[in-house]
């Protein structure tokens, strides 16, 4: 299952890579693709929204919610 999350505060490719690395470390995550220009992290796997939010926030970026 893929879900898309809005991420704020990313300004460069390094920022996107940091978010991607943090999300890939979560248990249950199969794949992650971060779109810097759209500010979206697409996460595939079985992981809770709370865990995704915490990983984004702990990396120093803003969790802005779930993309519809």
mmCIF file as gemmi writes it, N, C-alpha and C atoms, coordinates in Angstrom:
data_model
loop_
_atom_site.group_PDB
_atom_site.id
_atom_site.type_symbol
_atom_site.label_atom_id
_atom_site.label_alt_id
_atom_site.label_comp_id
_atom_site.label_asym_id
_atom_site.label_entity_id
_atom_site.label_seq_id
_atom_site.pdbx_PDB_ins_code
_atom_site.Cartn_x
_atom_site.Cartn_y
_atom_site.Cartn_z
_atom_site.occupancy
_atom_site.B_iso_or_equiv
_atom_site.pdbx_formal_charge
_atom_site.auth_seq_id
_atom_site.auth_asym_id
_atom_site.pdbx_PDB_model_num
ATOM 1 N N . UNK Axp A 1 ? 0.837 -1.175 0 1 0 ? 1 A 1
ATOM 2 C CA . UNK Axp A 1 ? 0 0 0 1 0 ? 1 A 1
ATOM 3 C C . UNK Axp A 1 ? 0.888 1.248 0 1 0 ? 1 A 1
ATOM 4 N N . UNK Axp A 2 ? 0.598 2.192 -0.872 1 0 ? 2 A 1
ATOM 5 C CA . UNK Axp A 2 ? 1.361 3.44 -0.926 1 0 ? 2 A 1
ATOM 6 C C . UNK Axp A 2 ? 0.53 4.587 -0.377 1 0 ? 2 A 1
ATOM 7 N N . UNK Axp A 3 ? 1.169 5.4 0.449 1 0 ? 3 A 1
ATOM 8 C CA . UNK Axp A 3 ? 0.546 6.619 0.958 1 0 ? 3 A 1
ATOM 9 C C . UNK Axp A 3 ? 1.513 7.76 0.707 1 0 ? 3 A 1
ATOM 10 N N . UNK Axp A 4 ? 0.95 8.946 0.489 1 0 ? 4 A 1
ATOM 11 C CA . UNK Axp A 4 ? 1.774 10.123 0.25 1 0 ? 4 A 1
ATOM 12 C C . UNK Axp A 4 ? 1.612 11.104 1.398 1 0 ? 4 A 1
ATOM 13 N N . UNK Axp A 5 ? 2.743 11.624 1.838 1 0 ? 5 A 1
ATOM 14 C CA . UNK Axp A 5 ? 2.776 12.539 2.973 1 0 ? 5 A 1
ATOM 15 C C . UNK Axp A 5 ? 3.391 13.864 2.548 1 0 ? 5 A 1
ATOM 16 N N . UNK Axp A 6 ? 2.841 14.96 3.066 1 0 ? 6 A 1
ATOM 17 C CA . UNK Axp A 6 ? 3.366 16.291 2.77 1 0 ? 6 A 1
ATOM 18 C C . UNK Axp A 6 ? 4.482 16.609 3.758 1 0 ? 6 A 1
ATOM 19 N N . UNK Axp A 7 ? 5.607 17.088 3.202 1 0 ? 7 A 1
ATOM 20 C CA . UNK Axp A 7 ? 6.773 17.4 4.018 1 0 ? 7 A 1
ATOM 21 C C . UNK Axp A 7 ? 7.164 18.857 3.771 1 0 ? 7 A 1
ATOM 22 N N . UNK Axp A 8 ? 7.331 19.613 4.832 1 0 ? 8 A 1
ATOM 23 C CA . UNK Axp A 8 ? 7.732 21.008 4.709 1 0 ? 8 A 1
ATOM 24 C C . UNK Axp A 8 ? 9.172 21.212 5.139 1 0 ? 8 A 1
ATOM 25 N N . UNK Axp A 9 ? 9.795 22.233 4.572 1 0 ? 9 A 1
ATOM 26 C CA . UNK Axp A 9 ? 11.134 22.609 4.99 1 0 ? 9 A 1
ATOM 27 C C . UNK Axp A 9 ? 12.269 22.029 4.179 1 0 ? 9 A 1
ATOM 28 N N . UNK Axp A 10 ? 11.966 21.205 3.196 1 0 ? 10 A 1
ATOM 29 C CA . UNK Axp A 10 ? 13.027 20.645 2.355 1 0 ? 10 A 1
ATOM 30 C C . UNK Axp A 10 ? 13.444 21.689 1.324 1 0 ? 10 A 1
ATOM 31 N N . UNK Axp A 11 ? 14.759 21.96 1.248 1 0 ? 11 A 1
ATOM 32 C CA . UNK Axp A 11 ? 15.239 23.006 0.351 1 0 ? 11 A 1
ATOM 33 C C . UNK Axp A 11 ? 16.213 22.487 -0.71 1 0 ? 11 A 1
ATOM 34 N N . UNK Axp A 12 ? 16.685 21.253 -0.553 1 0 ? 12 A 1
ATOM 35 C CA . UNK Axp A 12 ? 17.683 20.745 -1.499 1 0 ? 12 A 1
ATOM 36 C C . UNK Axp A 12 ? 17.612 19.23 -1.593 1 0 ? 12 A 1
ATOM 37 N N . UNK Axp A 13 ? 18.387 18.686 -2.497 1 0 ? 13 A 1
ATOM 38 C CA . UNK Axp A 13 ? 18.429 17.237 -2.666 1 0 ? 13 A 1
ATOM 39 C C . UNK Axp A 13 ? 18.902 16.515 -1.419 1 0 ? 13 A 1
ATOM 40 N N . UNK Axp A 14 ? 19.797 17.147 -0.673 1 0 ? 14 A 1
ATOM 41 C CA . UNK Axp A 14 ? 20.274 16.547 0.572 1 0 ? 14 A 1
ATOM 42 C C . UNK Axp A 14 ? 19.163 16.423 1.597 1 0 ? 14 A 1
ATOM 43 N N . UNK Axp A 15 ? 18.297 17.424 1.627 1 0 ? 15 A 1
ATOM 44 C CA . UNK Axp A 15 ? 17.137 17.377 2.532 1 0 ? 15 A 1
ATOM 45 C C . UNK Axp A 15 ? 16.239 16.191 2.177 1 0 ? 15 A 1
ATOM 46 N N . UNK Axp A 16 ? 15.942 16.065 0.9 1 0 ? 16 A 1
ATOM 47 C CA . UNK Axp A 16 ? 15.086 14.971 0.436 1 0 ? 16 A 1
ATOM 48 C C . UNK Axp A 16 ? 15.727 13.625 0.743 1 0 ? 16 A 1
ATOM 49 N N . UNK Axp A 17 ? 17.036 13.527 0.558 1 0 ? 17 A 1
ATOM 50 C CA . UNK Axp A 17 ? 17.746 12.274 0.838 1 0 ? 17 A 1
ATOM 51 C C . UNK Axp A 17 ? 17.692 11.937 2.326 1 0 ? 17 A 1
ATOM 52 N N . UNK Axp A 18 ? 17.781 12.942 3.18 1 0 ? 18 A 1
ATOM 53 C CA . UNK Axp A 18 ? 17.696 12.704 4.63 1 0 ? 18 A 1
ATOM 54 C C . UNK Axp A 18 ? 16.334 12.149 5.02 1 0 ? 18 A 1
ATOM 55 N N . UNK Axp A 19 ? 15.28 12.739 4.466 1 0 ? 19 A 1
ATOM 56 C CA . UNK Axp A 19 ? 13.925 12.259 4.746 1 0 ? 19 A 1
ATOM 57 C C . UNK Axp A 19 ? 13.772 10.83 4.233 1 0 ? 19 A 1
ATOM 58 N N . UNK Axp A 20 ? 14.255 10.586 3.023 1 0 ? 20 A 1
ATOM 59 C CA . UNK Axp A 20 ? 14.147 9.25 2.428 1 0 ? 20 A 1
ATOM 60 C C . UNK Axp A 20 ? 14.858 8.207 3.292 1 0 ? 20 A 1
ATOM 61 N N . UNK Axp A 21 ? 16.069 8.514 3.735 1 0 ? 21 A 1
ATOM 62 C CA . UNK Axp A 21 ? 16.825 7.575 4.581 1 0 ? 21 A 1
ATOM 63 C C . UNK Axp A 21 ? 16.077 7.279 5.868 1 0 ? 21 A 1
ATOM 64 N N . UNK Axp A 22 ? 15.546 8.325 6.512 1 0 ? 22 A 1
ATOM 65 C CA . UNK Axp A 22 ? 14.838 8.139 7.782 1 0 ? 22 A 1
ATOM 66 C C . UNK Axp A 22 ? 13.6 7.264 7.605 1 0 ? 22 A 1
ATOM 67 N N . UNK Axp A 23 ? 12.857 7.497 6.523 1 0 ? 23 A 1
ATOM 68 C CA . UNK Axp A 23 ? 11.64 6.714 6.295 1 0 ? 23 A 1
ATOM 69 C C . UNK Axp A 23 ? 11.952 5.269 5.933 1 0 ? 23 A 1
ATOM 70 N N . UNK Axp A 24 ? 13.034 5.043 5.184 1 0 ? 24 A 1
ATOM 71 C CA . UNK Axp A 24 ? 13.411 3.673 4.801 1 0 ? 24 A 1
ATOM 72 C C . UNK Axp A 24 ? 13.803 2.834 6.012 1 0 ? 24 A 1
ATOM 73 N N . UNK Axp A 25 ? 14.207 3.477 7.101 1 0 ? 25 A 1
ATOM 74 C CA . UNK Axp A 25 ? 14.616 2.746 8.304 1 0 ? 25 A 1
ATOM 75 C C . UNK Axp A 25 ? 13.43 2.265 9.133 1 0 ? 25 A 1
ATOM 76 N N . UNK Axp A 26 ? 12.24 2.768 8.864 1 0 ? 26 A 1
ATOM 77 C CA . UNK Axp A 26 ? 11.067 2.363 9.638 1 0 ? 26 A 1
ATOM 78 C C . UNK Axp A 26 ? 10.682 0.921 9.338 1 0 ? 26 A 1
ATOM 79 N N . UNK Axp A 27 ? 10.351 0.149 10.376 1 0 ? 27 A 1
ATOM 80 C CA . UNK Axp A 27 ? 9.892 -1.226 10.159 1 0 ? 27 A 1
ATOM 81 C C . UNK Axp A 27 ? 8.608 -1.243 9.319 1 0 ? 27 A 1
ATOM 82 N N . UNK Axp A 28 ? 8.56 -2.132 8.348 1 0 ? 28 A 1
ATOM 83 C CA . UNK Axp A 28 ? 7.382 -2.275 7.505 1 0 ? 28 A 1
ATOM 84 C C . UNK Axp A 28 ? 7.443 -1.494 6.212 1 0 ? 28 A 1
ATOM 85 N N . UNK Axp A 29 ? 8.421 -0.59 6.083 1 0 ? 29 A 1
ATOM 86 C CA . UNK Axp A 29 ? 8.547 0.204 4.857 1 0 ? 29 A 1
ATOM 87 C C . UNK Axp A 29 ? 9.26 -0.621 3.796 1 0 ? 29 A 1
ATOM 88 N N . UNK Axp A 30 ? 8.665 -0.686 2.608 1 0 ? 30 A 1
ATOM 89 C CA . UNK Axp A 30 ? 9.232 -1.426 1.481 1 0 ? 30 A 1
ATOM 90 C C . UNK Axp A 30 ? 9.983 -0.49 0.548 1 0 ? 30 A 1
ATOM 91 N N . UNK Axp A 31 ? 9.433 0.702 0.293 1 0 ? 31 A 1
ATOM 92 C CA . UNK Axp A 31 ? 10.055 1.661 -0.62 1 0 ? 31 A 1
ATOM 93 C C . UNK Axp A 31 ? 9.635 3.076 -0.25 1 0 ? 31 A 1
ATOM 94 N N . UNK Axp A 32 ? 10.513 4.022 -0.591 1 0 ? 32 A 1
ATOM 95 C CA . UNK Axp A 32 ? 10.239 5.439 -0.348 1 0 ? 32 A 1
ATOM 96 C C . UNK Axp A 32 ? 10.711 6.228 -1.551 1 0 ? 32 A 1
ATOM 97 N N . UNK Axp A 33 ? 9.902 7.199 -1.976 1 0 ? 33 A 1
ATOM 98 C CA . UNK Axp A 33 ? 10.315 8.128 -3.034 1 0 ? 33 A 1
ATOM 99 C C . UNK Axp A 33 ? 9.913 9.521 -2.586 1 0 ? 33 A 1
ATOM 100 N N . UNK Axp A 34 ? 10.914 10.397 -2.487 1 0 ? 34 A 1
ATOM 101 C CA . UNK Axp A 34 ? 10.662 11.768 -2.049 1 0 ? 34 A 1
ATOM 102 C C . UNK Axp A 34 ? 10.763 12.691 -3.256 1 0 ? 34 A 1
ATOM 103 N N . UNK Axp A 35 ? 9.719 13.478 -3.459 1 0 ? 35 A 1
ATOM 104 C CA . UNK Axp A 35 ? 9.681 14.473 -4.54 1 0 ? 35 A 1
ATOM 105 C C . UNK Axp A 35 ? 9.926 15.835 -3.907 1 0 ? 35 A 1
ATOM 106 N N . UNK Axp A 36 ? 11.144 16.339 -4.086 1 0 ? 36 A 1
ATOM 107 C CA . UNK Axp A 36 ? 11.538 17.6 -3.467 1 0 ? 36 A 1
ATOM 108 C C . UNK Axp A 36 ? 10.671 18.759 -3.934 1 0 ? 36 A 1
ATOM 109 N N . UNK Axp A 37 ? 10.46 18.87 -5.228 1 0 ? 37 A 1
ATOM 110 C CA . UNK Axp A 37 ? 9.714 20.02 -5.765 1 0 ? 37 A 1
ATOM 111 C C . UNK Axp A 37 ? 8.258 20.042 -5.308 1 0 ? 37 A 1
ATOM 112 N N . UNK Axp A 38 ? 7.651 18.867 -5.149 1 0 ? 38 A 1
ATOM 113 C CA . UNK Axp A 38 ? 6.259 18.797 -4.693 1 0 ? 38 A 1
ATOM 114 C C . UNK Axp A 38 ? 6.148 18.762 -3.169 1 0 ? 38 A 1
ATOM 115 N N . UNK Axp A 39 ? 7.255 18.466 -2.479 1 0 ? 39 A 1
ATOM 116 C CA . UNK Axp A 39 ? 7.211 18.348 -1.026 1 0 ? 39 A 1
ATOM 117 C C . UNK Axp A 39 ? 6.427 17.142 -0.568 1 0 ? 39 A 1
ATOM 118 N N . UNK Axp A 40 ? 6.578 16.038 -1.316 1 0 ? 40 A 1
ATOM 119 C CA . UNK Axp A 40 ? 5.81 14.824 -1.033 1 0 ? 40 A 1
ATOM 120 C C . UNK Axp A 40 ? 6.746 13.634 -0.827 1 0 ? 40 A 1
ATOM 121 N N . UNK Axp A 41 ? 6.455 12.831 0.18 1 0 ? 41 A 1
ATOM 122 C CA . UNK Axp A 41 ? 7.148 11.568 0.398 1 0 ? 41 A 1
ATOM 123 C C . UNK Axp A 41 ? 6.14 10.453 0.178 1 0 ? 41 A 1
ATOM 124 N N . UNK Axp A 42 ? 6.399 9.609 -0.818 1 0 ? 42 A 1
ATOM 125 C CA . UNK Axp A 42 ? 5.536 8.46 -1.094 1 0 ? 42 A 1
ATOM 126 C C . UNK Axp A 42 ? 6.146 7.238 -0.407 1 0 ? 42 A 1
ATOM 127 N N . UNK Axp A 43 ? 5.379 6.624 0.479 1 0 ? 43 A 1
ATOM 128 C CA . UNK Axp A 43 ? 5.864 5.505 1.28 1 0 ? 43 A 1
ATOM 129 C C . UNK Axp A 43 ? 5.037 4.269 0.943 1 0 ? 43 A 1
ATOM 130 N N . UNK Axp A 44 ? 5.735 3.199 0.565 1 0 ? 44 A 1
ATOM 131 C CA . UNK Axp A 44 ? 5.078 1.934 0.272 1 0 ? 44 A 1
ATOM 132 C C . UNK Axp A 44 ? 5.401 0.949 1.389 1 0 ? 44 A 1
ATOM 133 N N . UNK Axp A 45 ? 4.366 0.299 1.907 1 0 ? 45 A 1
ATOM 134 C CA . UNK Axp A 45 ? 4.545 -0.694 2.963 1 0 ? 45 A 1
ATOM 135 C C . UNK Axp A 45 ? 3.463 -0.562 4.012 1 0 ? 45 A 1
ATOM 136 N N . UNK Axp A 46 ? 3.68 -1.257 5.098 1 0 ? 46 A 1
ATOM 137 C CA . UNK Axp A 46 ? 2.735 -1.239 6.215 1 0 ? 46 A 1
ATOM 138 C C . UNK Axp A 46 ? 3.392 -0.501 7.374 1 0 ? 46 A 1
ATOM 139 N N . UNK Axp A 47 ? 3.075 0.775 7.512 1 0 ? 47 A 1
ATOM 140 C CA . UNK Axp A 47 ? 3.656 1.6 8.567 1 0 ? 47 A 1
ATOM 141 C C . UNK Axp A 47 ? 2.595 2.605 9.014 1 0 ? 47 A 1
ATOM 142 N N . UNK Axp A 48 ? 2.63 2.956 10.288 1 0 ? 48 A 1
ATOM 143 C CA . UNK Axp A 48 ? 1.607 3.875 10.799 1 0 ? 48 A 1
ATOM 144 C C . UNK Axp A 48 ? 1.926 5.313 10.407 1 0 ? 48 A 1
ATOM 145 N N . UNK Axp A 49 ? 0.883 6.095 10.259 1 0 ? 49 A 1
ATOM 146 C CA . UNK Axp A 49 ? 1.05 7.513 9.943 1 0 ? 49 A 1
ATOM 147 C C . UNK Axp A 49 ? 1.826 8.22 11.055 1 0 ? 49 A 1
ATOM 148 N N . UNK Axp A 50 ? 1.606 7.814 12.285 1 0 ? 50 A 1
ATOM 149 C CA . UNK Axp A 50 ? 2.311 8.421 13.415 1 0 ? 50 A 1
ATOM 150 C C . UNK Axp A 50 ? 3.809 8.171 13.33 1 0 ? 50 A 1
ATOM 151 N N . UNK Axp A 51 ? 4.205 6.962 12.917 1 0 ? 51 A 1
ATOM 152 C CA . UNK Axp A 51 ? 5.628 6.644 12.784 1 0 ? 51 A 1
ATOM 153 C C . UNK Axp A 51 ? 6.258 7.458 11.659 1 0 ? 51 A 1
ATOM 154 N N . UNK Axp A 52 ? 5.534 7.626 10.565 1 0 ? 52 A 1
ATOM 155 C CA . UNK Axp A 52 ? 6.037 8.439 9.457 1 0 ? 52 A 1
ATOM 156 C C . UNK Axp A 52 ? 6.189 9.885 9.905 1 0 ? 52 A 1
ATOM 157 N N . UNK Axp A 53 ? 5.188 10.407 10.579 1 0 ? 53 A 1
ATOM 158 C CA . UNK Axp A 53 ? 5.242 11.789 11.068 1 0 ? 53 A 1
ATOM 159 C C . UNK Axp A 53 ? 6.433 11.988 12 1 0 ? 53 A 1
ATOM 160 N N . UNK Axp A 54 ? 6.64 11.052 12.916 1 0 ? 54 A 1
ATOM 161 C CA . UNK Axp A 54 ? 7.747 11.156 13.873 1 0 ? 54 A 1
ATOM 162 C C . UNK Axp A 54 ? 9.095 11.117 13.161 1 0 ? 54 A 1
ATOM 163 N N . UNK Axp A 55 ? 9.232 10.25 12.169 1 0 ? 55 A 1
ATOM 164 C CA . UNK Axp A 55 ? 10.501 10.145 11.437 1 0 ? 55 A 1
ATOM 165 C C . UNK Axp A 55 ? 10.807 11.443 10.699 1 0 ? 55 A 1
ATOM 166 N N . UNK Axp A 56 ? 9.793 12.032 10.089 1 0 ? 56 A 1
ATOM 167 C CA . UNK Axp A 56 ? 9.98 13.299 9.364 1 0 ? 56 A 1
ATOM 168 C C . UNK Axp A 56 ? 10.369 14.409 10.339 1 0 ? 56 A 1
ATOM 169 N N . UNK Axp A 57 ? 9.638 14.513 11.44 1 0 ? 57 A 1
ATOM 170 C CA . UNK Axp A 57 ? 9.907 15.557 12.433 1 0 ? 57 A 1
ATOM 171 C C . UNK Axp A 57 ? 11.282 15.362 13.08 1 0 ? 57 A 1
ATOM 172 N N . UNK Axp A 58 ? 11.648 14.114 13.381 1 0 ? 58 A 1
ATOM 173 C CA . UNK Axp A 58 ? 12.936 13.835 14.018 1 0 ? 58 A 1
ATOM 174 C C . UNK Axp A 58 ? 14.11 14.118 13.091 1 0 ? 58 A 1
ATOM 175 N N . UNK Axp A 59 ? 13.852 14.18 11.793 1 0 ? 59 A 1
ATOM 176 C CA . UNK Axp A 59 ? 14.895 14.494 10.827 1 0 ? 59 A 1
ATOM 177 C C . UNK Axp A 59 ? 15.055 16.007 10.677 1 0 ? 59 A 1
ATOM 178 N N . UNK Axp A 60 ? 14.141 16.769 11.282 1 0 ? 60 A 1
ATOM 179 C CA . UNK Axp A 60 ? 14.254 18.22 11.27 1 0 ? 60 A 1
ATOM 180 C C . UNK Axp A 60 ? 13.351 18.917 10.269 1 0 ? 60 A 1
ATOM 181 N N . UNK Axp A 61 ? 12.392 18.183 9.736 1 0 ? 61 A 1
ATOM 182 C CA . UNK Axp A 61 ? 11.471 18.764 8.762 1 0 ? 61 A 1
ATOM 183 C C . UNK Axp A 61 ? 10.056 18.756 9.324 1 0 ? 61 A 1
ATOM 184 N N . UNK Axp A 62 ? 9.147 19.38 8.606 1 0 ? 62 A 1
ATOM 185 C CA . UNK Axp A 62 ? 7.774 19.516 9.083 1 0 ? 62 A 1
ATOM 186 C C . UNK Axp A 62 ? 6.865 18.488 8.431 1 0 ? 62 A 1
ATOM 187 N N . UNK Axp A 63 ? 6.148 17.736 9.259 1 0 ? 63 A 1
ATOM 188 C CA . UNK Axp A 63 ? 5.113 16.83 8.753 1 0 ? 63 A 1
ATOM 189 C C . UNK Axp A 63 ? 3.858 17.665 8.571 1 0 ? 63 A 1
ATOM 190 N N . UNK Axp A 64 ? 3.373 17.78 7.34 1 0 ? 64 A 1
ATOM 191 C CA . UNK Axp A 64 ? 2.236 18.647 7.035 1 0 ? 64 A 1
ATOM 192 C C . UNK Axp A 64 ? 0.949 17.88 6.743 1 0 ? 64 A 1
ATOM 193 N N . UNK Axp A 65 ? 0.967 16.57 6.94 1 0 ? 65 A 1
ATOM 194 C CA . UNK Axp A 65 ? -0.251 15.791 6.755 1 0 ? 65 A 1
ATOM 195 C C . UNK Axp A 65 ? -0.159 14.793 5.634 1 0 ? 65 A 1
ATOM 196 N N . UNK Axp A 66 ? -1.279 14.155 5.399 1 0 ? 66 A 1
ATOM 197 C CA . UNK Axp A 66 ? -1.39 13.126 4.361 1 0 ? 66 A 1
ATOM 198 C C . UNK Axp A 66 ? -1.926 13.759 3.088 1 0 ? 66 A 1
ATOM 199 N N . UNK Axp A 67 ? -1.285 13.462 1.98 1 0 ? 67 A 1
ATOM 200 C CA . UNK Axp A 67 ? -1.723 13.961 0.672 1 0 ? 67 A 1
ATOM 201 C C . UNK Axp A 67 ? -2.941 13.155 0.232 1 0 ? 67 A 1
ATOM 202 N N . UNK Axp A 68 ? -3.982 13.836 -0.2 1 0 ? 68 A 1
ATOM 203 C CA . UNK Axp A 68 ? -5.209 13.147 -0.668 1 0 ? 68 A 1
ATOM 204 C C . UNK Axp A 68 ? -5.046 12.576 -2.049 1 0 ? 68 A 1
